[in-house]
Amino acid sequence: MKIDSIYELRFRLEERYLRCLGPFTGYDFTNLYWSLRNETLTLDLAYQQEIMISVQQVSKQYGQLRAVDNISFEVKEHEVLVLLGTSGCGKTTTLKMLNRLIEPDSGTILIDSQPIENRPVEELRRSIGYAMQNTGLFPHYTVAQNIAVVPRLLKWDRSKITERTKELISKLHLPSDCLEQYPNQLSGGQQQRVGLARALIANPPVLLMDEPFGALDTVTRTKIQQEFKALDELKQKTIIMVTHDVQEAFDLADRICLMDKGRIVQIGTPRDLLHRPTTAFVTEFLNAHRLQLEFKSITLDQLWPLLTDISTITEAPTVPVGLNLWRSMEKMRALAAPALTIVKKDEKKTVTFEQLTSAFNQYQNSPVQ
């Protein structure tokens, strides 16, 4: 008897069980069996389609140094996974193996269910956006020429390139007259936006980012991170980002993969790492940033039941209920506002700084979070 998969084996066993059960109950289980079979296989197919990147037992060694040591993880479609860790932990090597800038010694990497080694390197790289810390812009190309590198390799016509370039320039808040300038005529923040435009112009489903904001000053970096989270273009991408910045990881990640000495220590949501660390290393790695990270890991929506509307304050800046507590407090400080109005669908609550901190303490001390 040929068994094609673990699911086929399971269903064959279930089928035998139900057939044996039928004579004792007087019930024909055939229709039930096929209904359950089809439903489960459909769910399994949906799960498989949801996984955009799969890294399976991948290793990379340089002499005696195991830069990446038998790691495995998956990234769902439209998810942002951040590879976090200190210098030398293997995060950049891992990222570069995904587009074959570095070839793994062992293991398998699949993108959209296809092994990457089965695709020509040039074709693979053109289908993956890549943004890096130093932008990688060609100094002798204008901004327009830099952005158009991949579309020209893909033989796009000139009008399509121009239209898509203008679209991205607008979305990334770059002035239209910058297209004829050279990279050294732009600020650091503008250069980073151009690098991101170049990575996005061919509309790749996957975007790899290697310390993309690391070379920027704190103010510029914070502003671009906020734009990054708000950009609709990026919400349609599967993104893997490398950083050593804990705050950046907690700001931008759906999940964080914390690495040390070439291995994955823990992978999970920012809240998982903060409140459910699996090892002492995770706790120690986050300790210096703990209070700020706790503010970032809690949204206003989580505090909503603990907040009471103050109707006496009639004017206050509005924020969405999905904003985290840290960003909310930052907005109050920046605007010197005594209160914020939180918007949740058709409801609104105006609250003060003191109410937010009190609600935070209540939430932290509650038995169920």
N, C-alpha and C positions, 0 to 999 in steps of 0.2 A: 504494500500500500504506500503510495507516494504522499509525503507530507511536505507542503511547500513552506509552511511557516508555523511559528508557535501558536498562532491563532487557529490555523487549520487543525493542529493537534488537539487544541483545547475543545474545539467544536466537535471533532470526531468523538472524543471522550464524553462530552455532554450528550451527544446524539445517542450513544449507546446507553447512557444512564436513563435518558427519557424514554427510550424504547422499552427498556426493561421495566420501567415504572408504569407504563401505560396499561398493560394487562391487569395490574392490581387495582388501578383506580378507575378503569373503564373510560379513560380520557385519551383522545388522540392528540399527542403533543407535537405532531408534525408542523402545523402552522405556527405554533408558538416558537418552535425551534428555529424555523427559517426567519421569522420576524426578528427574534433576538439576534440571530447571526448577522442579518443585514444591517440592523441598527448598530451593532458593535463595530462591524467593519467600516461603516460610514463614519462613526466617531473616531476610529483609529486613523482613517484617511485624513479627516479634518485635522487631527493632531499632527500628523506627519507634514501636512501642508503648512501648518503654523510655524514649524521650525525652519528658520531661514539659514542658520549656520550651526553646524555640528562639528565639534572637535573631539576626536575619539583617540585616547591613549597616545597623545602626541609627545614626542621627545626631541630635543636638540642638544648635542654635545659638542664642545670645543676642547679637544684634548682631554684633560681630566675633569674639566668643568662641565657639569650638566646644567646648561642654561635654562632648559625647560625639561621637567622630569615627569613624564607620563601623565599629562593633564587631560581632562575631559570636561567639556561643558557644552551647553546648547544656548542659542540665542533665538528668541521668537521673532517673527516678523513684526516690524515697527517698534521693536524694543531698543532701549539704550542700555548697553552693558558697559560698565567702566572697569577696566583693569587697573587696580590700585596696588601700590606697593612702593618700597624704597628703591633707590637705584640698584640695578643688578639683580632684581628679583625675577626677571624673565618676561616682564609684561610687554616690552617693545619687541623682543624676539618673537613672542607669541603673535603679536599683531602683524609683523612682517611675514610670518609664515602663511597668513591668510590670503595674501595676494602674491605669494611666492617670490617676494624679495629675498627671503631666506627659505631654503628647502628643509623640511623636517627630516630627521634621521629615521623616524618610525612613526606609525600612527596614520590616521585618516582624517582629512578635513573635507567636509561637504558644504557646499553653498547652493541653496535651493535644490537640495537632494542630489546634487551632482558632485562626484569627487573632483577636486580642483586639479589633480594631476592628469585628468583626462582631457583637460581643455588647454589649448595653446596659451602660453604665458601672456602674449600680447592681448589676446582676446579677453582673457580673464581680467587683466588689469584695466582694460578699457571699460569693463562692466562694473568696476568698483571705484567709488570715489575715494580719494586719499588726500587728507589735509595734515600738514605737519607743523611743528613749532616755528621753524624759520621760513614758513610759507612756500619755499622752493620756487619762487617766481623767477623767471628768466630776466636778468637785469636789462638785456638789450631788446626785449620785447615790450611793446606798450601794454597797458592793462587789457585792452581789447584782444590783443594777440595772445596774451597769456591765458585769458579765459577760453579762447577758441582752440586751444591746442588739441584736445580730444575730439571735438566735433570735426576738425579738419582731417584727423586720422580716420574718422568714421565716414568721411566723404559727404558731410552735410553741405547743402547749398548755402550760399552766402546770406540770403535773406533769412533763412531759418536760424543761422548762427546769430545774426544781428538781433532778431526778434527775441530769442532766448536770452541773449546777453543783457538786453535792456530790461527784460523781466526780472532777472536776478539782481541787477544793479539797483532796481527800485526796491525789491524785497529786502536787500541787505543794507539799505539806507546809505548808498554811495552816490555822490554827485555825478550826474550824467556827463559832465565835462572831464571826468577823470579817465575816460576810456582812451584818450590819446596821450595820457601821461605815462611816465615810466615809474617802476616801483619805488625808486629812490626819491621820487617827488611826493610820495604819499606818507602819511603818518603810519605808525605801527599798527594801529587799529584798522586803518583802511587797507593796509597790505594783508592783514589777516582775513578781512572780508573778501578781498579779491581772491585769495587762496581758496576760501570756502566756495566762492562762485565757480572757480575752475573745477573744483571737486564735484559740484552739483550740476553743471551745465548739461551733461549728457543724461541726466535724470537716472542715475544708477540706483538699484534697489538697496545696495549696501554701501555704507560710508565708514571708512576707517580713519581715525583721528589720533595722531601721535603728539601728545602734549600741545594741542593746537593753540592754547592761550598762555603758554608758559613764559613767553618772552615779553608779555605786555605788562605795563604798570598796573597796580591794583585797581585804580579807578576804571581804566579802560577795560581791563579783564572782566570786572563785575558787570559793566554795561553790556559787553558782548555776550557774556553768559546769559544775561536776561533776554537779549535778543534771540539767542540760540534757542532758548526754551519756548519762545513765543512764535518762532518761524514755522508756518504751516508746511513749508517745503520739507523741513526736517522731520515732521511728524509722520511722514509717509516713508521714512527710511528705517532700515535696520542699522543701528550704529554701534560700533565698538570703539571706545575711546580709552586711551592710555593717559594716566596722570599719576603724579605723586602727591597731589594736593587733596587732602582729605575733604576740605570744605567744598572744593569743586566737584568731587565725586558725589557727595551728598546732595549738592544742588542739582546735578544734571542726570543722575543715574536712575533708571527703573530698578536695576539690580547692580550690585557691586561684586566683583571677583577679586578678593584680596589674595595677593601672592607673596610668597617668601621663599627664597632660595630655589627658585624654579618650580615650586609646587603651589597648588591652590590650597590655601588655608581654610577659607570659607567663601561661599557664594550665596548671596541672598539679597533681599531688599535692604536699603539703608537702615530701616528700623530693626530688621533681623540682626544685623551686625552690631547695632548699638545695644539692643536689649536682650538678644539671645546669642551671645558669642559662644562659639564652639570650643575655643581654646584661650589660654591666658594671653597668647600673642595678640589675638584680636582685641581683647580688652586693653592691653597695654598700648597697642598701636593707636587706639582712639581716645585714650584717657585725656590727653592734653587739650582735646577739642570738645570734650563731652557735653558741657552745658550748651554751647552754641549748636552742636549737632542735635541735641534733644529738641531745641527750638526749631531746627530745620526739619526734623522728622515728624513733627506734628502740624497738621493743617488746621485752619480755622473751622473746617467742617467737623473735625473731631471734638473741638471745644464748644461747638454750637449749643448743645443742650445745657452747658454750664454757664452760658452768657445771658445776661438780661439786658434788654433794650433800655437805653436812657433817652426818653422822649424829650427831655429838656434841652438836649443838644440838637439843634436843627440843621447845622451845617458841619459836614465832616467829609474828608475824601473817601471815596468808595473803593472797596477791594473785593475780589471774588472770594467765595467761600473756600475754594481750592488752594488759596495762597497759604504758604507755611507761616508759622508764627514768627520766625526770624525776619522774613521779608516784610511782614506786616509791621513789626516794630521798627524796622529800618525806614519804612515809608513814613511812619509817624514822626520819627526823628528828623528825617530830611525835610519834611514839610512843616516842622514845628507844630504839628496838629495835636490838639488835646484829646482827640477821639478819631475812630474810624467807623465808617458804615459798611458792614459786611452784607454782601448781597448773595442770597441763596434762592434761586429761581424767583418766585414772587414775594419772598420774604426779605425783610431787612432788619438788622440790629445795629444800633449805634453803641459802641463800647469804648471805654477808656483804657489807657495803658495798665492801670491798676487792676481792672477787671480781667484783662488778658493774662497778667501774671498770676492772679488768684486762680483763674480757671486752669492754667497750666499746672499749678501745684496740686489742685484737686484731681486733675486727670492723672498726674503721675502717681498719686497716692491711692487711686482707685484700684480695687482688686482685679478688675477685668478691664483690659485695654484693647 
